[in-house]
Amino acid sequence: MKKFLICMLALLMLVPFFAACDGNGDDNSDESLDTGEYVPVTPVKDMGGKTFNVFCHDWSSASILGYTGEIMYDEENPSSVDEAKKRVVDYVETTYNCVIVGEKSNTKLVPDTIKNQVLSGSTEDEYDICFTGISSTAPLAIEGYIEDLKAISTIDLSEPWWDQNAVRDLSIGGKVYFTCGAINTYDDQGTWCMLFNKDLKETLNIEEDFYQLVRDDQWTFDKFVEICRASNATFDSDGDGDQDELDNWAFGTETYNVYVHLVAAGQKIAQKDEEDLPALTLSDETEATYTILGDVLEFYNDQSLVMIANAPPYSTKFPQHPWEETVHRAFIEGGELFYMCGLIHAASFRVMENEFGILPIPKYYDTQENYYHTVSQGNASCMCIPVGLEDTEDVGLIVSAIAEMSLQEVTPAYYDVQLKYRDSHDDESGEMLDIIFASRSFDLGAAFNWGGMLEAYTSLDVNVSSRFEAKISAAETAMNQTISNIVD
């Protein structure tokens, strides 16, 4: 990932910065991609007008702001990211003499579509490139419906337009069936972070400089809990005698974030051995896992400090939209000091009267060399290619071209404009985003969720050992079957 960021910054020096419109409202969206001094690496081939179909899972129903698609773009009300995507598609279509058609659907599930396409053996109107959630894609690898990307000679996963953390972490036995990089942006939206209300911090007279704590490697779980406890941020703000979603809270979160804290400690459900094969972490590091989860659960079960959106009483009170009615609303209205969530939410807080900042997820140990950040298993995109295509090598070439030029065009627009300057309100948050994206961690154990182990890591039940003991045997069996299917 460091290589990715270094190359991205180098490319930014070679590429003019693209603005959606100038101060006079002049639209610049019709400008074509100009590579300038940059010479593309991906070989050029005349595709003879061939159409390449891209299929995206539509996350609009799960997204605060909606979702245009990884290749698609909003032509009526384009953002700078949409304009960048259009420049990339136009460039690849012109350079490779091809047509790129994008489709997204929340009624047609991508995994089922891929399975049906492969089983039918039809080459008519087939999808060549697909984007869906990590947890939806993993079973396709087990069942043999998607290609090993490393086996496609026209895709070089070592190039900087691929997220090297994802390539490394998501491989099994040297094979990579799905990954992410500059070609998609919804994986960035699904990256976890910690938000804080800057105005509320000042009102509560909290003197610690959160950003400096991060720089000094002192932004730890214990420090975070200490600040929450000492802040007096939780109180009955409406005076009705009940502490509920309409009051003030030190911390707003959800049950999934129990697992996120574990990842922040450098732990995973499954680690990999020297042969690049997964093994359940509990088999070797049971004590460390239990200690971390014990501390997190003690804090999360303190209802005098923490509001958990999808846990009682809110999961019962708001069965349809518990997040929107509780932790999300509270942060927008200035009633929450900290809010732990995916970066997709950051853009929706532009309407806040208060200023907010972005922080990494706290480390567990102050001796950790790095911070670690997870990516949502269901609400973050990854790219895969179905088996049985007419010419997989040509598809790989188009994928590589889109990914390479996306690093030059889409990444600067998304990363520097949408995130660092548009969604965050200070330079320090931009600095924090650099740390967050450089330290993303992908967990095969969560991706494949063998034996339902992820649910065991996200439970609020303090009886940790009993629930893991009930699942570990089935998890090991399922994991070994995956290894057998993929490697043997």
Secondary structure by P-SEA (a helix, b strand, c coil): caaaaaaaaaaaaacccccccccccccccccccccccccccbbbbcccbbbbbbbbcccccccccccccccccccccccaaaaaaaaaaaaaaaaacbbbbbbbbccccaaaaaaaaaaaccccccccbbbbccccaaaaaaacccccccccccccccccccaaaaaaaaccccccccccccccccccccbbbbbbbaaaaaaaccccaaaaaaaaccccaaaaaaaaaaccccccccccccccccccccccccaaaaaaaaaaaccccbbbcccccccccccccaaaaaaaaaaaaaaaacccccccccccccccccccccccccaaaaaaaccccccccccccccccccccbbbbbbccccccccccbbbbbcccccbbbbbbbcccccaaaaaaaaaaaaaaaaaccccccccccccccccccaaaaaaaaaaaabbbbbccccccccaaaaaaaccccaaaaaaaacaaaaaaaaaaaaaaccc
